[in-house]
Amino acid sequence: MRTEIVSVLVGTSWRQVAQLLLTHHISGAPVITSEGRVIGVVSEKDVFRAIYPSYQEWYEGPHAFTDFLALEEAARVAPDKPVEEFMSTRLVSVEPTTPVLQVGALMVATGIHRVPVIERGKLVGMVGRRDIFRAILRVHFALEESNGTKTTTGAHERTG
């Protein structure tokens, strides 16, 4: 779990969200109210969805992805959209005591990449797929990262 959390306040524009993701080298962040309550998560995928047609639009007319004038218009108006128009509101959260394997199972079952960790209604951390991957390998398979070297059963391989 990462406890240094970069979050997005409701009302933040598409442009500001995109800049935040770029600046902090992150792929997503929780969206919070002014009271600090988590109401969603915004990801790089959500930022792209604000520009491109939705799945429903594609099914109704596959030409939507080749209508470049419409795509240009969507890209022109996207920077001013507030985060609540394009964030994911399907919120899956866990508590700090939730077992690692359970968090991993939630991620796989729901297709999400990051999960807010909430304790007594307050955001206390974020867990990403990479965090789960590393924790499972460390705890259940005794694999550790060490100076660019990965350890496998009985062998050391240089990764870089």
C-alpha positions as CSV (number, residue, x, y, z in Angstrom):
1,M,0.0,0.0,0.0
2,R,1.2,3.5,-0.9
3,T,0.3,6.1,1.7
4,E,1.6,9.1,-0.2
5,I,-1.5,9.6,-2.3
6,V,-2.0,11.9,-5.2
7,S,-5.7,12.6,-5.4
8,V,-8.0,14.7,-7.6
9,L,-10.6,17.0,-6.2
10,V,-14.2,17.0,-7.7
11,G,-14.4,19.8,-10.4
12,T,-10.8,19.3,-11.6
13,S,-10.6,19.7,-15.3
14,W,-9.5,17.1,-17.8
15,R,-6.4,19.2,-18.6
16,Q,-5.5,19.4,-14.9
17,V,-6.0,15.6,-14.4
18,A,-3.9,14.8,-17.5
19,Q,-1.1,17.1,-16.2
20,L,-1.3,15.6,-12.7
21,L,-0.9,12.1,-14.1
22,L,2.1,13.2,-16.2
23,T,3.7,15.2,-13.5
24,H,3.5,12.5,-10.9
25,H,4.2,9.6,-13.3
26,I,1.1,7.8,-12.2
27,S,-1.6,6.0,-14.2
28,G,-4.6,6.9,-12.0
29,A,-5.8,8.6,-8.9
30,P,-8.7,8.6,-6.5
31,V,-11.3,11.4,-6.9
32,I,-12.4,13.0,-3.6
33,T,-14.9,15.5,-2.4
34,S,-13.9,18.6,-0.5
35,E,-14.7,16.6,2.7
36,G,-12.1,13.9,1.6
37,R,-14.7,11.2,0.7
38,V,-13.6,9.0,-2.2
39,I,-16.3,9.0,-5.0
40,G,-14.4,7.5,-7.9
41,V,-11.1,6.8,-9.6
42,V,-9.7,8.5,-12.7
43,S,-7.2,6.7,-14.9
44,E,-5.3,7.3,-18.1
45,K,-8.0,5.1,-19.8
46,D,-10.7,7.5,-18.5
47,V,-8.8,10.5,-19.9
48,F,-8.7,8.8,-23.3
49,R,-12.4,7.9,-23.1
50,A,-13.2,11.6,-22.8
51,I,-11.8,12.0,-26.3
52,Y,-12.9,8.8,-28.1
53,P,-16.3,7.4,-28.7
54,S,-17.8,5.1,-26.1
55,Y,-18.3,1.4,-26.7
56,Q,-22.0,2.0,-27.1
57,E,-21.4,4.7,-29.8
58,W,-19.1,2.2,-31.5
59,Y,-21.7,-0.5,-31.5
60,E,-24.3,1.9,-32.8
61,G,-22.0,3.2,-35.6
62,P,-18.5,1.8,-35.9
63,H,-17.7,4.8,-38.2
64,A,-17.4,6.9,-35.0
65,F,-13.7,6.0,-34.8
66,T,-13.1,7.2,-38.3
67,D,-15.1,10.4,-38.1
68,F,-12.0,12.5,-37.6
69,L,-13.9,15.8,-37.5
70,A,-15.9,14.5,-34.5
71,L,-12.7,13.2,-32.9
72,E,-11.1,16.7,-33.4
73,E,-14.1,18.3,-31.8
74,A,-14.0,15.9,-28.8
75,A,-10.3,16.7,-28.3
76,R,-11.1,20.4,-28.5
77,V,-13.7,20.4,-25.8
78,A,-12.2,17.7,-23.6
79,P,-9.7,19.9,-21.7
80,D,-12.5,21.8,-20.0
81,K,-14.6,18.8,-18.9
82,P,-14.8,18.3,-15.1
83,V,-13.4,15.0,-13.8
84,E,-16.8,13.8,-12.7
85,E,-17.9,13.5,-16.4
86,F,-15.2,11.0,-17.3
87,M,-14.0,9.3,-14.0
88,S,-15.0,5.7,-13.1
89,T,-17.6,5.7,-10.4
90,R,-17.5,1.9,-10.0
91,L,-15.7,2.2,-6.7
92,V,-14.1,-0.9,-5.2
93,S,-12.2,-0.2,-2.0
94,V,-10.6,-2.2,0.8
95,E,-9.5,-1.8,4.4
96,P,-5.9,-1.8,5.6
97,T,-6.4,-5.3,7.0
98,T,-7.7,-6.9,3.8
99,P,-5.5,-9.8,2.9
100,V,-3.2,-9.3,-0.2
101,L,-4.7,-12.3,-2.0
102,Q,-8.2,-11.0,-1.5
103,V,-7.2,-7.6,-2.9
104,G,-5.6,-9.3,-5.9
105,A,-8.7,-11.4,-6.5
106,L,-10.9,-8.3,-6.4
107,M,-8.7,-6.7,-9.0
108,V,-8.7,-9.7,-11.3
109,A,-12.5,-10.2,-10.9
110,T,-13.4,-6.6,-11.5
111,G,-10.7,-5.7,-14.1
112,I,-9.5,-2.7,-12.0
113,H,-5.9,-1.6,-11.7
114,R,-5.9,0.3,-8.4
115,V,-7.9,0.2,-5.2
116,P,-8.4,2.9,-2.6
117,V,-7.6,1.8,1.0
118,I,-10.2,3.3,3.3
119,E,-10.3,3.3,7.1
120,R,-13.2,4.7,9.0
121,G,-14.4,6.5,5.9
122,K,-11.0,8.2,5.3
123,L,-8.6,7.5,2.4
124,V,-5.4,6.2,3.9
125,G,-3.7,4.6,0.9
126,M,-3.8,3.2,-2.6
127,V,-2.9,-0.3,-3.8
128,G,-2.0,-1.0,-7.4
129,R,-1.6,-4.2,-9.4
130,R,2.2,-3.8,-9.1
131,D,1.9,-3.6,-5.3
132,I,-0.1,-6.8,-5.2
133,F,2.2,-8.5,-7.7
134,R,5.3,-7.7,-5.6
135,A,3.6,-8.6,-2.3
136,I,2.3,-12.0,-3.5
137,L,5.8,-12.9,-5.0
138,R,7.5,-11.8,-1.7
139,V,5.1,-13.4,0.8
140,H,4.0,-16.5,-1.0
141,F,7.0,-17.3,-3.2
142,A,9.9,-15.8,-1.3
143,L,10.9,-13.7,-4.3
144,E,12.5,-10.3,-3.7
145,E,13.7,-7.3,-5.8
146,S,17.4,-6.5,-5.2
147,N,19.5,-4.1,-7.1
148,G,18.1,-4.9,-10.6
149,T,18.4,-8.6,-9.9
150,K,15.5,-11.0,-9.8
151,T,15.6,-14.1,-7.8
152,T,14.0,-17.3,-9.1
153,T,14.2,-20.7,-7.6
154,G,17.9,-21.5,-7.6
155,A,18.9,-18.9,-10.2
156,H,19.7,-15.2,-10.5
157,E,19.0,-13.3,-13.6
158,R,20.0,-9.7,-14.5
159,T,17.0,-7.7,-15.6
160,G,18.8,-4.7,-17.1
